[in-house]
Amino acid sequence: MSYDTIILGAGAAGMMCAIHCGGRVLVIDHAKAAGEKIRISGGGRCNFTNMYAGPGNFLSQNPHFCKSALARYTQWDFVDLVGRHGIAWHEKTLGQLFCDGSSKQIIQMLLDEMARNGAELWVRTELKDLHKTETGFALEVDREGQRLSLTCTNLVLATGGKSIPKMGATGLAYDIARQFGLRMTETRAALVPFTFSDGKFKDLSGVSLPARLSNNRTTFNEALLFTHRGLSGPSVLQLSSYWREGETIRVNLIPDLPLFDLLRDQRQCGGRKALTTELARHLPTRLVEYLSQHIPMQGNLADQSDAALTELIAALSDWPLSPSGTEGYRTAEVTLGGIDTDDLSSKTMEARDVPGLYAIGEAVDVTGWLGGYNFQWAWSSGHAAGTAIATR
């Protein structure tokens, strides 16, 4: 069976690419259904893009690479598509856009668009062999126990990265890229919780609060969640993409709280209660109890001098912590790194030295922040490759 384009991976990027390719298109995936990561995203409501998506929200060894695709298919282009399909949506926080209903609406929208453009979809199909031919590529696949031979002019790698292996994620795109001589950047788990080997936060599991987390490269102001294994929450997931083993992170537990003024005012009103009791009016009680074992906060508030309060505020606003690691690909939302962008065209996503071979989405060394940015890269890069193939 011969196709103009075969796309490996029926995720966000692969389906978007299929919509725009034109010609005879086949999308292959080894999962039982298309869009499995879309389905589980955003708590089942799919954070499908971000109002503020731009090049500054992405990590890559070449920070300029993503600019072309993002500019030619923006978040508003995808919002228009969602609107045309009658899918209601809302902004949650920080520009994050979610379905009012279910993430399955986004999957169905993409499937409907694929069908409208004549693209075929095969699930439960595994790639068994692949090689280059004079006119394109030859593939051997196993489709639910049936061995089939396929050929195509264009081959698109859209199988994603290694994150969430229980969903079937593998390094297939990386293996194929290496097979055809494309280089790889270092890959690692990103948007992932931190772990601490000593279980130091086990008793705080479930406690959350607004916080500012930073290292020597960046800072994020979002919620922090203590877990039985360590730290999670949006601020942690964001910082994890910029963290390296052995580094210390800094945690500000009162980023937007004028705690010194609040405590001083309470002290002037009597302040005969224990300092820890007064602190618990502004911070989670269990957190205050934990911190009291590590930071001096004995006695009543009335007995605290301005100097003592200043010292306390300093400790709460600059808490150094050294994670032992992360939870790894098991819970990572994305994979940092991937196919080296130096080997791809930023306009078409085609391999520079392998005509007809394209790489899109998470497989490429472009990684977005938490909050819909990685989906936007999937839409934009898929559109870039699809329209380039259609033009060809």
Secondary structure as GFF3:
##gff-version 3
##sequence-region A 1 392
A	DSSP	beta_strand	2	8	.	.	.	ID=ss1
A	DSSP	alpha_helix	12	21	.	.	.	ID=ss2
A	DSSP	beta_strand	25	28	.	.	.	ID=ss3
A	DSSP	alpha_helix	36	40	.	.	.	ID=ss4
A	DSSP	three_ten_helix	41	44	.	.	.	ID=ss5
A	DSSP	beta_strand	47	50	.	.	.	ID=ss6
A	DSSP	three_ten_helix	55	57	.	.	.	ID=ss7
A	DSSP	beta_strand	58	59	.	.	.	ID=ss8
A	DSSP	alpha_helix	67	72	.	.	.	ID=ss9
A	DSSP	alpha_helix	75	84	.	.	.	ID=ss10
A	DSSP	beta_strand	89	91	.	.	.	ID=ss11
A	DSSP	beta_strand	96	99	.	.	.	ID=ss12
A	DSSP	alpha_helix	104	116	.	.	.	ID=ss13
A	DSSP	beta_strand	120	122	.	.	.	ID=ss14
A	DSSP	beta_strand	125	132	.	.	.	ID=ss15
A	DSSP	beta_strand	137	143	.	.	.	ID=ss16
A	DSSP	beta_strand	146	157	.	.	.	ID=ss17
A	DSSP	three_ten_helix	165	167	.	.	.	ID=ss18
A	DSSP	alpha_helix	172	179	.	.	.	ID=ss19
A	DSSP	beta_strand	188	190	.	.	.	ID=ss20
A	DSSP	beta_strand	194	195	.	.	.	ID=ss21
A	DSSP	three_ten_helix	202	204	.	.	.	ID=ss22
A	DSSP	beta_strand	208	214	.	.	.	ID=ss23
A	DSSP	beta_strand	219	226	.	.	.	ID=ss24
A	DSSP	beta_strand	230	232	.	.	.	ID=ss25
A	DSSP	alpha_helix	234	240	.	.	.	ID=ss26
A	DSSP	beta_strand	249	252	.	.	.	ID=ss27
A	DSSP	alpha_helix	259	268	.	.	.	ID=ss28
A	DSSP	alpha_helix	275	279	.	.	.	ID=ss29
A	DSSP	alpha_helix	285	291	.	.	.	ID=ss30
A	DSSP	three_ten_helix	301	303	.	.	.	ID=ss31
A	DSSP	alpha_helix	306	317	.	.	.	ID=ss32
A	DSSP	beta_strand	319	321	.	.	.	ID=ss33
A	DSSP	beta_strand	325	326	.	.	.	ID=ss34
A	DSSP	three_ten_helix	328	330	.	.	.	ID=ss35
A	DSSP	beta_strand	334	336	.	.	.	ID=ss36
A	DSSP	three_ten_helix	341	343	.	.	.	ID=ss37
A	DSSP	beta_strand	357	359	.	.	.	ID=ss38
A	DSSP	three_ten_helix	361	363	.	.	.	ID=ss39
A	DSSP	beta_strand	367	368	.	.	.	ID=ss40
A	DSSP	alpha_helix	373	391	.	.	.	ID=ss41
###
